[in-house]
Amino acid sequence: MATFAKLKERVQEMNPGCDAKRLEEAFVYAKKRFDGLYHSSGETYVQHVLLAAMNLLDFHPDDNMIIAALLHS
């Protein structure tokens, strides 16, 4: 299961200068926005956006791309 803590840890390992506060603000907003919603796969939408963000890490994205993954619908 993907968690924000794991995502944040991996992002900070790849980019120590990342804006962790902005990432957290985006995640908090996503949790509120997608609360109670489910993706077509059956997982919660919050879990879906976390997995999308985690999958992007292989491409060494910047903060904006990670935030976009967290907020996409």
C-alpha positions as CSV (number, residue, x, y, z in Angstrom):
1,M,0.0,0.0,0.0
2,A,1.3,3.4,-0.9
3,T,1.4,6.0,1.8
4,F,2.3,9.7,1.7
5,A,5.1,9.1,4.2
6,K,6.7,6.6,1.7
7,L,6.2,9.0,-1.2
8,K,7.7,11.9,0.7
9,E,10.7,9.8,1.8
10,R,11.5,8.7,-1.7
11,V,11.1,12.2,-3.1
12,Q,13.4,13.7,-0.5
13,E,16.0,10.9,-1.2
14,M,15.9,11.8,-4.9
15,N,15.7,15.5,-4.4
16,P,16.8,16.8,-1.0
17,G,15.8,20.4,-2.0
18,C,12.2,19.5,-2.8
19,D,9.4,21.6,-1.3
20,A,8.1,19.0,1.1
21,K,5.6,21.5,2.5
22,R,4.0,22.0,-0.9
23,L,3.8,18.2,-1.4
24,E,2.1,17.8,1.9
25,E,-0.4,20.6,1.2
26,A,-1.2,19.0,-2.1
27,F,-1.8,15.6,-0.4
28,V,-4.0,17.1,2.3
29,Y,-6.1,18.8,-0.4
30,A,-6.3,15.5,-2.4
31,K,-7.4,13.6,0.7
32,K,-10.2,16.2,1.3
33,R,-11.2,16.4,-2.4
34,F,-11.2,12.6,-3.1
35,D,-12.6,11.4,0.3
36,G,-15.1,8.7,-0.2
37,L,-14.4,8.3,-4.0
38,Y,-13.3,5.1,-5.6
39,H,-11.3,4.6,-8.8
40,S,-12.6,2.2,-11.5
41,S,-10.0,-0.3,-10.2
42,G,-11.9,-0.5,-6.9
43,E,-9.2,1.2,-4.9
44,T,-9.8,4.5,-3.1
45,Y,-9.1,7.5,-5.2
46,V,-6.5,8.7,-2.6
47,Q,-4.7,5.4,-3.0
48,H,-4.8,5.7,-6.8
49,V,-3.2,9.2,-6.8
50,L,-0.5,8.1,-4.4
51,L,0.3,5.1,-6.6
52,A,0.4,7.4,-9.7
53,A,2.8,9.7,-7.9
54,M,4.9,6.7,-6.8
55,N,5.0,5.4,-10.4
56,L,6.4,8.7,-11.6
57,L,9.4,8.5,-9.4
58,D,11.2,6.3,-11.9
59,F,11.3,9.3,-14.2
60,H,12.8,11.6,-11.6
61,P,10.0,14.2,-11.7
62,D,10.1,17.6,-10.2
63,D,7.8,18.7,-7.4
64,N,5.2,20.1,-9.8
65,M,4.8,16.8,-11.6
66,I,4.3,14.9,-8.3
67,I,1.8,17.5,-7.2
68,A,0.0,17.1,-10.5
69,A,-0.2,13.3,-10.0
70,L,-1.6,13.8,-6.5
71,L,-4.3,16.2,-7.7
72,H,-5.3,14.6,-11.0
73,S,-8.8,13.2,-11.4
